[in-house]
Amino acid sequence: MVIGETAIIGHHVKIYQGVTIGALSVQKSDADQKRHPTVEDYCVIYAHATILGGNTTIGHHAIIGGNVWLTHSVLPHAKVQCF
C-alpha cells in the first residue's frame, strides 16, 4: 500500500492490500501543494485500486472496486468498479 504524504484519509475507511493513493506527477516545484487525494469517512477501497491527484476526492460512503484507476473525484455513496 502507498499513501502519499499530503493525502487525507477520513474516519472508518477500509483500505485493502496493494492500494495506491498518490500524486499525478512529481515535481519539486509542487512540494508545498496538496498532491494526493482526499478520502472521506466510511469509504471502502478494494485491492489494487489506484487513486491519483491532489484535486481528487472520494466522497463519504463511496465504494471503490478492485483494480480501479481513478484520476477524478467520486460523489458520496458512489460505487466505482472495473468492467
N, C-alpha and C positions, 0 to 999 in steps of 0.2 A: 504494500500500500504506500502511496505517495500523497502527502498533503502539503501543499505549498505554504510558505511562511506567512502570507497575507490572507490565506483562506479563513473564512469564518464558518464554524460548524455550530449549529444550534443544539438545543437540548433534545435528548432521547432520539438521536439519529443512529440508525444501524448502517454500518458500512462493512461490506463483506470483502473477502480477500482479493487482492490484485487491482483495487480501485485506484485511479489517479485523479486527484483534484489539483490541477496545475495551471500554468500560465500558457497563453497562446504563443508568446515569444519571450526570449530572454535577452535583454539589453541592459547595460549598466545605467543608461540614462533613465530607465524605468524603476530604479531601485527604491525610490521614495513614493511610488504609486501602488495602489492595490492591483495586484496582478493575477490573483487567484479567486475562484468562485466563492459565493456565499451559499451555504446550505441551511435552510431554515429548519425550525423544530419539527420533530416527528417524521422525518423522511427515512426512506429505505433506499439504499443504493446497492444493487446486487453485484456479484463478482465480475471483475474485469471491465467495469464501466469506466469511461474516461470523460471527465468534465473539465473544460478549459475556459479560461478568460476571466479577467477581473470584473467585467460587467455582467457576468453570468450569475443568475440567482435561481436556485431551486426552491420553489415555493413550499410552504409548510404542508405536511402530509402527502407530499409527492412520492411516487414510486418510480425509480429508475431501474430498468431491467438490466440483466447481464449483457455485457459486450456492447452496450450503447455508447456512442461517441457524441458528445454534446458541446457546442460552442455558442449556444444561445440560452436564454432564460426559459424556465418552465413554470407555468402557473401553479398556484396551490391546488392540491388534490389531483394533480395530473398523473397519468400513468404513461411512461415512455418505454417502448420496447423495440427490439430489432425484429425485422421480418425476413 
